[in-house]
Amino acid sequence: MRHAAIRIGEQHRQRRRCAHTVSLDDRLPGSDELTFADVLTEADSYGSWCGQPSDAFAALERRLDLERAVGAIDPEDHPLCAALSHHTPHEFGEQRTMPRMRIYRRIREIRLRLLAAGIPSAA
């Protein structure tokens, strides 16, 4: 056990010697003003390692697409879209708030409006 513990300790010390830790505030080699933090993009940030979305341009494009989609949908259909975000058309039809045929007809019209606005349907 003693030999195994010594061997594990030596391996750990050797790994620490080989690892070169760098601070984000350290200056870049050959530069007097730039730091490592200055050259890292959002896509390289710690949040991206944790699975957070980090592409600001993609987030902006998604928001603009969403605004365009909401503009293409008739305001009368907004409650239907909100209900369909929580239920399937079949479940919503079973609540008897709207006839099932009308639900499917409205969905077809919403898809056509989105397609005309340049937004393809997902299903």
N, C-alpha and C positions, 0 to 999 in steps of 0.2 A: 504494500500500500504506500509505503514511504517513497519508493522508487517511482511509482505511478504519479504520485502527487508532485514530486520534483520534476518529472518529465512534463506534466501538464503546465506547471509554472514556467518552465523554460520555454515551452512553445508559446505561451502567452506573452512572455517578455520579448521573444523574437518577433512575433507579429506586431507588437507595439513599436519596436525599433524600425520595422519596415514600413509601417503606416506613416504617411506624412499628412498630418492634419493641417488644414488651411482655414483661416477665418475669412468670412466674407468682407471684412474690413482690411485685409491684407492688400498691399499694392501689387499690381500686376508686374511681372518682370519686364523691365525695359520701359516702364511708364511711371511718371512721377505723380499723376493725378488719378488714373483709373484704378478702381478696386475690382475684386472679383464680383461683387454685388452689382457693379455697373454694367458688366457684360453678360450677366445671366438674364435670360428671357423669362417671362411668366411660365412658359411651357417647361422650363427647367427647374422651376421653383419647388420648394418642399411640398406645397399643396398638391402639385401634380403627382408627386410620389405617393401621396395618400389617396389618390383617386379622385381628387377634386377637379372639376373642369377648370382649365386655366387659359383657354384660348379666348381672349377678349373679342377678337374679330368674329369668331364663330358664334359667341354668345350674342353679339350685336345683330348678326345676320338672322339668328333664330328669333330674336325679338321682333325684328322687322318683318319676317315671314309670318309670325303670329299676328302682328297688327294688320298685315295685308289680308290674312285669312279671316280675321274677325270682321274686317271691312267688307269682305265678299259675302259673308253670311247675313241673311235677312235678320234684323233685330227681333223679329217675331219668332225666329228659330233659336235664339240664345237660350231660353229655358230648356228646350229640347236637348241642345248640346250639353248643357250643364247636367241634365238628368242622365244622358248617355255616358258621361264621364264616370258615373258611379254604377250604372246598370247596363245590361245588354238590352237590345231592343225587345227581346222576348220578355225579360223581367219587367221592363217598363210597361209593356203592353198588358201584363198580368195585373198591374196596379189599377187598370181601367181609368186612367186619367186621359187617355187618348186612344182611339181605335188603332189596332195594330197595323192595319193597312195604311192608315194615314202616317204612322210613324215611319214605315218603310218608304212611303212616297216622299216624305220630307227629307229623309236621309239621302235618297237618290237625287233630289233637287239640290241639296247642300253639296253633294259630291260634284255635281255638274257645275255649280257656281265656283267651287274651289278649283276645278280643272280649268274653267274659263279664266280664272285669275292667275293661272300658272302654277297652282299648287296641286301636285298629284295626290290622290288619296292613298292611304296606307293599306287599305284592304280591298 
